C-alpha cells in the first residue's frame, strides 16, 4: 500500500519528538511549528527555494501534485482546505516530503481531504485532535462513494491508516484508538469487462504499424522525430516514459553474449529501483532501429546540449545572442536595450518601457515559484518602472502623460537572474528532481535536450517562447498528447498528422507489450523484472492469451519413455498393471515397481516408502501424469474442472461479501482450475501422440513442509520459490479462463 509514515528516513533532518507533559492540542501546535522550521531545511534537494508555508499549492515549488484544496474541488469550482486543518495537512506533507523524502503525495492528500470532511461531519469542528474511529469510518464511506472505479478508494484508505498511525505515535490525539480500514479490494468486474481491460493495456497492432511506417519515412519535423524515436526506444526495451529524461546521448553499449555474438545494450536509469542498469535490446532485429533513433535525434539536439553546457559553465553571464546589447554585466541598460536583450519586439505604437513591463515583469510577477533573490530583484525593478504620478495640463481634458520617479537600474546581471528564474527548469543543470542515491543526468548530456519552445510551434501552439531555457523534448505530457490526442483543436497528434485518424496508444502499453512477449519467449519472471527495472514480481504485465499460457502449464516430462507409448495406452485402457519402467526411464540404482493409477492419471510416488505426501491432492503434485488417449481419465478431468469451477464461483461470491479467507481460497482453486484446463486442452491436442504422458507441475507443498512452516522452521517463500518462477496464473487470468470455458 502506501509507504508507512514512520519508516526509517535517509536524511539528517531531525524527527519531531512528542513531549509527554503536553496535551494533544499543545502537541499538535509543536508538531506544526516543527514542520515550519523543517520546511526550509529541505532546500534545495527536497523542495525549491521559492517555497513558502502560506502558499496554497506547493506543486510549483518541487512537491509534485501538492495542492491544499478541499475534497470535491475542481478547476471550474476551486475550494481550499479550511484552517486550522490546512496547517495540519501541511505539517504532514513536510514530514513525508522533507523528513522521509517520499515523492508521491497523491494518496496522502486525498486521504487528508476526505478526513477534513468526515471530521467536520462527526465533530462539527476541524480540530484534528478529535479524530476517532467513527471519523475514520465516515471518511472511508466518502472514499467508497467518491472513487467507484478500481482500487483507488482502498489505496487512499490505507494512506489514512498511515496518517492515524503517525498521529498516534506523535500523541496528537485526545483519545487514543486502534483502527484499520474497513474497505477491501473491489471485485474485478464482469468477465467481459476484465477481458476488455486486458486488451486496453496492450497497444493495438494498428498503432504499432503506424508508428513503424512514420518512423521509416523521411522525417523533417523535429516533433515527429522526437515522438517516433522515443517510441522506438520504449519498444526496444521495457521502460517507462518518465525515464526518458535520464537517457544520455551516449547510451549504447555493445557487448558479447555467451555465444560470442555482439549484442546491443542501453544504459538506462530504472526509476523504481533507483539505479542505472544495462538493458539489452529485446531482439537483434531492433538494434538498427535503436541506432537510427539516436542518429535522428542527435542533430536536432546537439545545439541545445551545447547551450545547456554554456549555461551551466557561465552561471553569472547573460546568454549571448545576435541582438544582445554590447554592454558590460553591470552597465545600466535603457528600456530599449533591455527589450533587445530579452528578444522582446517593440512596435511603434508602444514604448519600450511598456513592453518591458507588460511582457516580462508582469508575467514574471504572476509566478509564485520565485526564489527570494529573484523576488527581491523583481520588486526593485518594478518599483522603478511603475508610473508614480499622472500628468494633467490645465485647460485640456484627460491625462497627458505619466511621470516615472523610480531610480532602479537595469543591468544584464540582474536580467540574467530573472531570465534564468523564468526559463530554466528548477532542477537545472539536472533533468530530474533530486532523489537520495540517484546519479542524475545533466541537460548537457541528455539525449532529448532541446531549447525551451523548440517544439511549441510544431505542436500547434500560437506563442513560441524565446529559447532562453532548455527542456526535455520527450516529456510525458507531450508524448501523451502526440500519441493519445487532445481536445485542443490547435494541436494534432502524430497519427492525425500522418493520415491515421482514430489511432491512439498509451506509452505504458509498450511496456506491457514487451513484458508479454518476454513471457511468451519463456523467460523467468525474475529475468523479466530485471529487464524491466522492477522491484516486485510483475505478473500484471503478462497479457498472454489463455491458449498461450495453458500450453506452457502442462509439458512433457524429460524422462518420459516415448518408445512404449502404444503398449502403455493399451495397458491403461484394459486396466492392466503399469510398471515404473512403462512410463519413464529408471534412475541409477532405482528398482522397477508397480505404480499407482489415480482417477486422473498415473502416479509415480513410491507408496512403499511413505504415504501420499499430498493427501490425494493430485493437481498439486508433480508426480501426476496424464496419458493421451485415456478417455475415461479425460472425462474425470472434465468433471474435476466443473467441480472446481463451481467451488471457485462460491469462493468469489464469498470474497465479494468480505468473508475472511475467501481470497486465498479463490486463489488456490484458481490455480487448480488453470492446471486442470491446461491438461484438458493439451490432451485434446491432435498433434500429441496417443500414449504420450503430460506431467503436472508441483505446487511445492507437502504435509511435512506445511507442518515445518507452521512451526516457524521454514519460510513460506522458500517452499514456493520454484513455484513462483513458473509464473502461475493470477486471479484475473483464471477469471479470463472461465470466460473462455463458458464461451
Buried (B, 14 or more C-beta within 10 A) or exposed (E): BBBEBBEEBEBEBEEBEBEEEEEBBBBBBBBBEBBEEBBEBBBEBBBBBBBBBEBEBBBBBBBBEBBBBBBEBEEEEEEEBEEBBBBBBBBBBBBBBBBBBBBBBBBBBBBBBBBBBBBBBBBEEBBBBBBBEBBBBBBBBBBBEBBEEEBBBBBBBBBBBBBBBBBBEBBBBBEEEEBEBEBBEBEBBEBEEBBEBBEEBBBBEBBBEBBBEBBEEEBEEBBBBBBBBBBBBBBBBBBBBBBBBBBBBEBBEEEEEEEEEEBBBBBBBBBEBBEBBEBBBBEEEBBEBBBBBBEBBEEBBEEBBEBBBEBBEEEEEBBEEEEBBEBEEEBEBBBBBBBBBBBBEBEEEEBBBBBBBEBBBEEBBEBBBBBEEBBEBBEBBBEBBEBEEEEEEEEEEEEEEEEEEBEBEBBBBBBBBBBBBBBBBBBBBBBBBBBEEBEBBBBBBBBBBBBBBBBBBBBBBEEBBBBBBBBBBBBBEBBBBBBBBBEEEEBBBBBBBBEBEEBBBBBBBBBBBBBBBBBBEEBBBEEBBBBBBBEEBBBEBBBBEBEEBBBBBBEBBEEBBEEBBEBBBEBBEEEEEBBBBBBBEBEEEEEEBEBBBBEBBBBBBBEEEEEBBBEEBBBBBBBBBBBBBBEEBBEBBBEBBEBBBEBBEBBBEBBEEEEEEBBEBBBBBBBBBBBBBBBBBBBEEEEBEEBBBBBBBBBBBBEEBBEBBEEEEBEEEEBBEEBBEBBBBBBBBBBBBBBBBEE
